[in-house]
Amino acid sequence: MTKDLYEILGVAEKSSPDELRKAYRNLAKKNHPDANPDDSAAEERFKRISDAYDILGNPEKREEYDLMRQRGHDPFSGNSSGEGFGDLSDILRSMFGGGGGGSYGGGRPASRGVSRVSIEIPFVTAAKGGTVQRVLQLPVVCRACGGVGGSGKETCGSCGGTGRISSGQGFFSTMHPCANCGGRGYTLKKKCATCSGAGEVQSNEKVSLRIPPGAGDGTTLRTSVGGSTVLVQLRIKKDRFFTRQGRDILCSVTVTASQVVLGSTLMVRTLDGKAKLRIKAGTQPGTVLRMRGKGVIHNGVTGDQLVTVVVKLPAELNDEQRLLWTEIKEAGF
């Protein structure tokens, strides 16, 4: 049976927070152990429903989960079981640290999950694609304690080692990470001097990222550093010449009156270097010229570069220039 969180709650991927909440409350009421005293599997179903809602009911965790599914990574593939919902604890713990199911005792600290960072990349790199390297400050497992956080493990007295505590009463009680142990299920007699019990430390890590062609501002890339998942959000640096509209690159060139009246050929900057742009005689100010195939490649389709012609007129004239313009005027132009 499926372990997809949306299917566990019986909702669509685009469900609103209110729809998720309603589905959870109905399922929790139906499967609560108090309502099923003779059903030994009710408690397990109730935990799985709570696990699913803990993720989908949290906007940030839901975004991370959706991203995994969109990227083609199914965290639940190959883990079906005949119990209907199956065992999600280890899977959710590996995805989101301690913030998942009801039996996370002995797991990693709740704070250790998916790291989020943002980086700025050049406009042309985002448009064409390429590889960038950055040094990012990321949480990594503390080598001094191996990620345990210290020594002298003791079962947490608040949660009894489950890493979770219940709030509310009756059918509408919900499970949350234990604040006393941080969702680990245990406390430590002596905290690690290196990480102060956190089990992780901040480290500068060199990361190489492959930027897909046509990446937009806000695009999030997923990578792995030291076995941990890192979500990198891209911020596109503005270019002094280019802007972007879908697959097309927009820019403008400034020319003289004689160049548009008589026609000319310019060398114009493109994503691939400079290329020739022909301006026909009589081209009007504001005309948009199309350089085909000079845009962004996205999903196998290449856009164009659209160049707006701006005509710069002289602000001051010397006597000779004034005479020439007077002659042009008298000729009816």
C-alpha positions in Angstrom: 0.0 0.0 0.0 1.0 3.6 -0.5 3.1 5.7 1.9 2.5 8.9 -0.1 1.5 11.5 2.5 -1.3 13.0 0.5 -2.8 9.6 -0.1 -2.5 8.7 3.6 -4.7 11.8 4.3 -6.9 11.1 1.3 -6.3 14.6 -0.2 -5.1 16.1 -3.5 -1.7 17.6 -3.9 -3.1 21.1 -4.3 -5.3 20.9 -1.2 -5.5 24.0 0.9 -4.4 24.1 4.6 -8.1 24.0 5.6 -8.7 20.9 3.5 -5.7 19.2 5.0 -6.8 20.1 8.5 -10.3 18.8 7.9 -9.1 15.5 6.4 -6.7 15.0 9.3 -9.3 15.7 12.0 -11.7 13.3 10.4 -9.1 10.5 10.0 -7.7 11.1 13.5 -11.2 10.8 15.0 -12.0 7.7 13.1 -8.6 5.9 13.9 -8.0 7.2 17.4 -7.1 4.3 19.7 -9.8 5.4 22.2 -12.4 5.0 19.4 -11.1 1.5 18.5 -10.3 -0.3 21.8 -10.5 -3.7 20.1 -8.3 -2.8 17.1 -4.6 -3.3 17.9 -3.6 -1.6 14.6 -5.5 1.6 15.4 -2.7 3.2 17.3 -0.3 2.6 14.4 -2.7 4.1 11.9 -3.2 7.1 14.2 0.5 7.6 14.4 0.9 7.4 10.6 -1.9 9.9 10.1 -0.3 12.3 12.6 3.1 11.8 10.9 1.6 12.8 7.5 -0.1 15.8 8.9 3.0 16.9 10.8 4.7 17.3 7.4 1.9 18.5 5.2 0.5 20.8 7.8 3.8 22.6 8.1 4.3 24.9 5.1 8.1 24.6 5.0 8.2 20.8 5.4 5.4 20.5 2.9 7.4 22.5 0.4 10.5 20.3 1.0 8.4 17.1 0.6 6.7 18.5 -2.6 10.1 19.3 -4.0 11.3 15.8 -3.5 8.3 14.4 -5.4 8.6 17.0 -8.2 12.3 16.1 -8.7 11.4 12.5 -9.2 12.7 11.4 -5.8 10.1 9.2 -4.1 11.2 8.8 -0.5 8.7 6.0 0.0 9.5 3.9 -3.0 10.1 0.3 -2.3 8.8 0.5 1.3 5.3 -0.7 1.0 3.8 -3.0 3.6 0.6 -4.9 4.1 -0.4 -2.7 7.1 -1.9 -0.1 4.8 0.2 2.8 5.9 3.5 1.1 6.6 6.4 2.4 8.8 7.2 6.0 8.1 9.3 6.9 11.1 12.7 6.3 9.7 11.9 7.8 6.4 10.4 11.0 7.8 13.3 11.2 10.3 15.8 11.0 7.5 13.9 13.7 5.6 13.1 16.2 8.3 15.2 15.3 11.3 13.2 14.7 14.5 10.0 16.4 13.2 8.0 13.4 12.1 6.4 10.3 13.4 5.7 9.1 16.9 8.6 6.7 17.4 11.7 8.7 16.8 13.4 7.9 20.0 17.1 7.6 19.6 17.1 9.4 16.3 19.0 12.5 15.2 18.2 15.9 16.8 15.1 17.6 15.4 17.1 20.6 14.2 19.2 18.4 11.8 17.3 18.0 8.6 17.2 19.8 5.3 19.4 22.8 5.1 18.3 25.9 3.2 20.7 28.5 1.7 20.5 31.0 -1.1 23.2 32.1 -3.5 23.4 34.8 -6.2 24.5 33.8 -9.7 25.1 35.8 -12.9 22.2 36.5 -15.3 24.0 34.8 -18.2 24.8 31.7 -16.1 21.1 31.4 -15.2 20.1 31.8 -18.8 22.6 29.5 -20.5 23.2 27.1 -17.6 26.6 26.0 -16.3 28.4 25.2 -13.1 29.1 27.4 -10.2 31.1 26.8 -7.1 30.4 28.3 -3.7 31.6 28.0 -0.2 28.5 27.6 2.0 28.3 27.5 5.8 26.3 24.4 6.6 25.6 22.2 9.6 27.6 19.0 9.6 27.8 16.1 12.0 30.0 16.8 14.9 33.1 14.6 14.6 33.9 14.8 18.3 30.8 13.0 19.4 29.7 11.4 16.1 26.5 13.4 16.1 25.3 12.0 19.5 25.7 15.3 21.3 27.6 14.0 24.3 27.8 11.0 26.6 25.7 9.3 29.2 22.4 8.7 27.4 19.3 8.6 29.6 15.8 8.0 28.5 13.9 11.2 28.4 11.6 11.5 31.3 9.2 13.7 29.5 8.4 11.6 26.5 9.5 8.2 27.8 12.0 7.7 25.0 9.5 8.2 22.1 10.8 11.7 21.2 7.1 12.8 21.0 4.6 14.2 23.3 0.8 14.4 23.0 -1.2 17.6 23.4 -4.9 17.9 23.5 -7.4 15.4 24.7 -9.6 12.6 23.3 -9.9 12.3 19.5 -8.1 15.5 18.8 -4.9 14.9 20.6 -1.8 15.5 18.4 1.8 14.5 18.6 4.7 17.0 18.7 8.5 16.7 19.1 9.4 16.6 22.8 10.9 20.0 23.9 12.9 18.4 26.7 15.0 16.1 24.4 14.5 17.8 21.1 12.8 14.8 19.6 15.7 12.4 20.2 14.1 10.4 23.0 17.0 10.7 25.3 18.9 13.3 27.3 22.7 13.5 28.0 24.5 13.5 31.3 27.5 15.3 29.7 27.2 17.5 26.6 29.9 17.5 23.9 32.2 20.4 24.4 32.6 20.9 20.7 28.9 21.1 19.7 27.4 21.9 23.1 25.1 18.9 22.7 23.6 19.8 19.4 25.3 16.9 17.6 26.3 19.2 14.7 28.6 22.1 14.0 28.8 24.8 11.4 31.3 24.2 8.7 32.4 26.0 5.5 31.8 23.4 2.7 32.8 23.8 -1.0 29.8 23.0 -3.1 29.7 22.6 -6.9 26.2 23.2 -8.4 25.0 22.5 -11.9 22.7 25.3 -13.0 20.1 24.1 -15.6 19.6 26.3 -18.7 16.7 28.8 -18.2 16.9 28.8 -14.4 14.7 31.6 -13.0 14.9 33.7 -9.9 13.8 31.6 -6.9 14.6 28.3 -8.6 15.6 25.8 -5.9 18.2 23.1 -6.5 18.7 20.0 -4.4 22.2 18.8 -3.6 23.9 16.6 -1.0 26.8 17.7 1.2 28.4 15.1 3.5 25.3 12.9 3.3 23.0 15.8 4.3 20.4 17.4 2.0 20.9 21.0 1.0 18.2 23.1 -0.8 19.9 26.0 -2.6 17.6 28.8 -3.8 19.0 30.9 -6.7 18.9 34.6 -6.8 19.6 36.0 -10.3 21.9 39.0 -10.4 20.5 41.8 -12.6 22.3 42.5 -15.9 23.1 46.0 -17.1 22.1 45.1 -20.6 19.7 42.1 -20.6 16.4 41.3 -19.1 14.3 38.2 -19.6 10.8 37.4 -20.6 10.2 33.7 -20.6 12.5 32.2 -23.2 13.2 35.6 -24.8 16.0 37.9 -24.0 15.2 41.6 -24.1 17.6 44.5 -24.6 17.8 47.9 -26.3 20.5 49.6 -28.5 20.9 53.3 -29.0 21.7 54.5 -32.5 21.9 57.9 -34.3 19.3 59.3 -36.6 21.6 58.7 -39.6 21.9 55.0 -38.7 18.1 54.5 -38.9 17.6 56.7 -41.8 20.4 55.3 -44.0 20.6 51.8 -42.4 23.5 50.2 -40.7 24.9 47.1 -39.2 25.8 46.9 -35.4 27.6 44.4 -33.3 25.2 43.5 -30.4 25.9 41.6 -27.3 24.2 38.2 -26.9 24.3 35.4 -24.5 27.0 33.8 -26.7 29.1 36.9 -27.4 28.6 39.7 -29.9 26.6 39.1 -33.1 25.7 41.3 -36.1 22.4 43.1 -36.1 21.2 44.7 -39.4 19.1 47.9 -39.1 17.3 48.6 -42.3 17.1 52.0 -43.8 14.0 53.8 -42.5 13.7 51.8 -39.3 11.5 53.7 -36.9 12.4 54.6 -33.3 11.0 52.0 -30.9 11.1 49.2 -33.5 11.8 45.8 -32.0 14.2 43.6 -34.0 14.3 39.9 -33.5 17.6 37.9 -33.3 16.3 34.4 -33.8 17.8 31.6 -31.7 19.6 34.0 -29.4 17.4 33.5 -26.4 17.1 31.0 -23.6 16.9 27.2 -24.1 14.2 25.8 -21.9 12.7 22.3 -22.2 14.4 21.9 -25.5 13.0 25.1 -27.1 15.2 28.2 -27.8 13.8 31.7 -27.5 14.9 34.8 -29.4 16.7 38.1 -28.5 14.4 41.1 -28.9 16.2 44.3 -29.5 14.4 47.7 -29.1 15.9 50.5 -31.3 16.4 53.7 -29.4 17.3 56.8 -31.5 19.5 59.4 -29.9 19.1 62.9 -31.3 21.8 65.6 -30.8 21.2 67.9 -27.9 23.5 70.6 -29.3 24.5 71.6 -32.9 27.4 73.5 -34.3 26.9 75.9 -37.2 27.7 73.3 -39.8 25.4 70.7 -38.3 22.6 73.2 -38.0 22.9 74.1 -41.6 22.7 70.4 -42.6 19.6 69.8 -40.5 18.0 73.0 -41.9 18.6 71.6 -45.4 17.0 68.3 -44.4 14.0 70.2 -43.0 13.6 72.3 -46.1 13.6 69.1 -48.2 10.5 67.9 -46.3 12.1 65.4 -44.0 
